[in-house]
Amino acid sequence: MEKSVIFDVDGTLWDSSDAVTESWNEVLSRYPGCRKTPLTREDMYRYMGHTMEEIGRMILPGLLQEERCRIMEECMQHENAYLALHSGSFYPGTVKMLRVLREEGIRLYIVSNCQKGYIETLLHCGGLSLGEEGDFQDIECFGNTGKGKGENIAALMERNRISREGAFYVGDTVMDERAARSAGIPFIHAAYGFGEAEEPAARLCDIRELPELLKSLVFS
């Protein structure tokens, strides 16, 4: 049975909250009156894991939908460019751990609620490759499909012929857990991240523990 691990991004592989906050505030400063105060890193932690539409409603509740969407799109585009120059912080040992998993024959994927281009920016910042023989075999996100995380996990699994019996989703929030459950696969909680979990299959206190944890689960 082929073994697969699907990852969330923010709070799981890296923390980009400082850079994202700075990039969004640069955009929002061009629109006086859209917010009373600048965004903070603590604000960003609350938004991580939500779709871009949901975040837009949270940070710009007083705007009409058309204007809110236009400003959020500008934030997303600027964020990708900003992160390419000011990388998020990968959790210690993340890149090395991913390559250990690949050496062990485990196929790796990413599904996130982020905008189009964000995952590719993370891969660029980490020197990670995408493709059949790469560090990650496939990715999917809300920005590509307009669909929620559970649907995107299921779609990625279908097109890559990933068996439910040989896969896990690794994420840091209860929203991730519910998405994994809706796609029919077990959830590993990245407890070092931004959120909580209800009844995960396992918990990680450090991402470097993942290879050994997988051996203790159904991959043994």
C-alpha positions as CSV (number, residue, x, y, z in Angstrom):
1,M,0.0,0.0,0.0
2,E,1.3,3.4,-1.0
3,K,1.9,5.8,1.9
4,S,0.9,9.4,1.6
5,V,1.0,12.5,3.9
6,I,-1.0,15.6,3.1
7,F,0.1,18.8,4.8
8,D,-1.5,22.1,5.8
9,V,0.8,25.1,5.5
10,D,0.5,27.8,8.1
11,G,1.1,26.6,11.6
12,T,2.2,23.2,10.2
13,L,5.1,23.7,7.9
14,W,5.9,27.3,8.7
15,D,4.8,30.5,10.4
16,S,4.5,33.4,8.0
17,S,2.4,35.6,10.2
18,D,5.0,38.5,10.6
19,A,5.6,38.8,6.9
20,V,2.0,38.5,5.9
21,T,0.9,41.1,8.5
22,E,3.5,43.5,7.2
23,S,2.5,43.0,3.5
24,W,-1.2,43.3,4.2
25,N,-0.7,46.5,6.2
26,E,1.3,48.0,3.3
27,V,-1.7,47.4,1.1
28,L,-4.3,48.6,3.6
29,S,-2.4,51.8,4.2
30,R,-3.4,52.7,0.6
31,Y,-7.0,52.7,1.6
32,P,-7.5,55.2,4.5
33,G,-10.6,54.5,6.5
34,C,-11.0,50.8,5.5
35,R,-9.8,49.8,9.0
36,K,-9.5,51.8,12.3
37,T,-6.2,50.1,13.3
38,P,-3.4,48.2,11.5
39,L,-3.4,44.4,11.6
40,T,-1.3,42.7,14.2
41,R,0.4,39.3,14.3
42,E,-2.2,38.2,16.9
43,D,-4.9,39.2,14.4
44,M,-3.2,37.1,11.7
45,Y,-3.1,34.0,14.0
46,R,-6.9,34.2,14.3
47,Y,-7.3,34.3,10.5
48,M,-4.9,31.5,9.7
49,G,-6.8,28.5,8.3
50,H,-9.8,30.4,7.0
51,T,-10.5,31.0,3.3
52,M,-9.6,34.3,1.8
53,E,-13.4,35.2,1.5
54,E,-13.8,34.5,5.2
55,I,-10.8,36.6,6.2
56,G,-12.0,39.5,4.0
57,R,-15.2,39.6,5.9
58,M,-13.4,39.5,9.2
59,I,-10.9,42.3,8.6
60,L,-13.0,44.6,6.3
61,P,-16.6,44.1,7.6
62,G,-17.7,47.6,6.8
63,L,-17.0,47.5,3.1
64,L,-19.2,46.4,0.3
65,Q,-18.4,42.9,-1.1
66,E,-17.0,44.2,-4.4
67,E,-14.6,46.6,-2.8
68,R,-13.6,44.1,-0.1
69,C,-12.8,41.5,-2.7
70,R,-10.7,44.0,-4.7
71,I,-8.6,45.0,-1.7
72,M,-8.2,41.3,-0.6
73,E,-7.0,40.3,-4.0
74,E,-4.5,43.1,-3.9
75,C,-3.3,41.9,-0.4
76,M,-2.9,38.3,-1.8
77,Q,-0.9,39.4,-4.8
78,H,1.4,41.6,-2.7
79,E,1.7,38.9,0.0
80,N,3.1,36.4,-2.5
81,A,5.7,38.9,-3.8
82,Y,6.6,40.0,-0.3
83,L,7.1,36.5,1.0
84,A,9.4,35.6,-2.0
85,L,11.7,38.3,-0.5
86,H,10.9,37.9,3.2
87,S,10.4,34.2,3.8
88,G,8.2,32.8,6.5
89,S,9.9,30.9,9.3
90,F,9.9,27.1,8.7
91,Y,9.6,25.2,11.9
92,P,13.0,23.8,12.9
93,G,14.0,20.7,10.9
94,T,11.0,20.8,8.6
95,V,12.9,20.6,5.3
96,K,15.2,17.9,6.5
97,M,12.2,15.9,7.9
98,L,10.3,16.2,4.6
99,R,13.3,14.7,2.7
100,V,13.5,11.9,5.3
101,L,9.9,11.0,4.5
102,R,10.6,11.0,0.8
103,E,13.7,8.8,1.2
104,E,11.4,6.4,3.1
105,G,9.1,6.3,0.0
106,I,6.3,8.3,1.4
107,R,4.5,10.6,-1.1
108,L,3.9,14.2,0.1
109,Y,1.2,16.7,-0.8
110,I,-0.1,20.1,0.4
111,V,-3.7,21.3,0.6
112,S,-4.4,24.7,2.0
113,N,-7.1,27.4,2.2
114,C,-4.6,29.9,0.8
115,Q,-4.6,32.0,-2.4
116,K,-3.2,30.8,-5.7
117,G,0.6,31.0,-5.7
118,Y,1.1,30.9,-2.0
119,I,2.2,27.3,-1.8
120,E,4.5,27.8,-4.7
121,T,6.1,30.7,-2.8
122,L,6.6,28.5,0.3
123,L,8.3,25.8,-1.9
124,H,10.6,28.5,-3.4
125,C,11.5,29.8,0.0
126,G,12.4,26.4,1.2
127,G,14.2,25.2,-1.9
128,L,11.6,22.5,-2.3
129,S,10.5,21.0,-5.6
130,L,7.1,20.0,-6.9
131,G,6.6,17.0,-9.3
132,E,6.5,13.3,-9.5
133,E,10.1,12.9,-8.4
134,G,10.1,16.1,-6.3
135,D,9.8,16.8,-2.6
136,F,6.0,17.2,-3.0
137,Q,4.0,15.4,-5.7
138,D,1.0,17.6,-5.9
139,I,-0.7,20.6,-4.3
140,E,-4.2,22.2,-4.1
141,C,-5.7,25.3,-2.6
142,F,-8.8,27.4,-2.2
143,G,-7.4,30.0,-4.6
144,N,-7.2,27.4,-7.4
145,T,-10.7,25.9,-6.9
146,G,-12.8,28.2,-4.8
147,K,-13.7,25.1,-2.7
148,G,-13.2,24.3,1.0
149,K,-10.3,22.3,2.3
150,G,-12.2,19.0,2.8
151,E,-13.3,19.1,-0.9
152,N,-9.8,19.9,-2.0
153,I,-8.3,17.1,0.0
154,A,-10.7,14.7,-1.6
155,A,-10.1,16.0,-5.1
156,L,-6.3,15.8,-4.7
157,M,-6.6,12.2,-3.4
158,E,-8.8,11.2,-6.3
159,R,-6.5,12.6,-9.0
160,N,-3.5,11.1,-7.4
161,R,-5.2,7.8,-6.6
162,I,-4.4,8.1,-2.9
163,S,-5.9,5.3,-0.8
164,R,-7.7,6.4,2.4
165,E,-6.1,3.5,4.2
166,G,-2.6,4.8,3.4
167,A,-2.9,8.6,4.1
168,F,-2.9,11.2,6.8
169,Y,-3.6,14.9,6.9
170,V,-1.3,17.0,9.1
171,G,-2.6,20.3,10.3
172,D,-2.9,22.6,13.3
173,T,-6.5,23.6,13.7
174,V,-9.9,22.0,14.4
175,M,-10.9,23.2,10.9
176,D,-8.1,21.1,9.5
177,E,-9.3,18.1,11.6
178,R,-12.9,18.5,10.3
179,A,-11.6,18.8,6.7
180,A,-9.6,15.6,7.1
181,R,-12.6,13.8,8.6
182,S,-14.9,14.9,5.7
183,A,-12.3,13.5,3.3
184,G,-12.3,10.2,5.2
185,I,-8.7,10.2,6.4
186,P,-7.1,10.4,9.9
187,F,-5.8,13.7,11.2
188,I,-2.5,14.3,12.9
189,H,-2.5,17.5,15.0
190,A,0.5,19.8,14.8
191,A,0.1,20.9,18.4
192,Y,3.0,23.4,18.1
193,G,0.9,25.4,15.6
194,F,-1.9,28.0,16.0
195,G,-4.9,25.9,17.1
196,E,-6.5,23.0,18.9
197,A,-8.0,19.7,17.9
198,E,-10.9,17.5,19.1
199,E,-10.0,13.9,18.6
200,P,-6.9,13.6,16.4
201,A,-5.4,10.2,15.5
202,A,-2.1,11.5,17.0
203,R,-0.4,14.7,18.2
204,L,2.9,16.2,17.2
205,C,4.8,18.5,19.6
206,D,7.6,18.9,17.1
207,I,7.4,18.3,13.3
208,R,10.7,16.4,13.5
209,E,8.8,13.7,15.3
210,L,6.6,12.9,12.3
211,P,8.7,10.1,10.7
212,E,8.8,8.0,13.9
213,L,5.2,8.8,14.7
214,L,4.1,7.5,11.3
215,K,6.0,4.2,12.0
216,S,4.0,3.8,15.2
217,L,0.7,4.2,13.3
218,V,-0.6,2.2,10.4
219,F,2.5,2.7,8.3
220,S,4.5,0.2,10.4
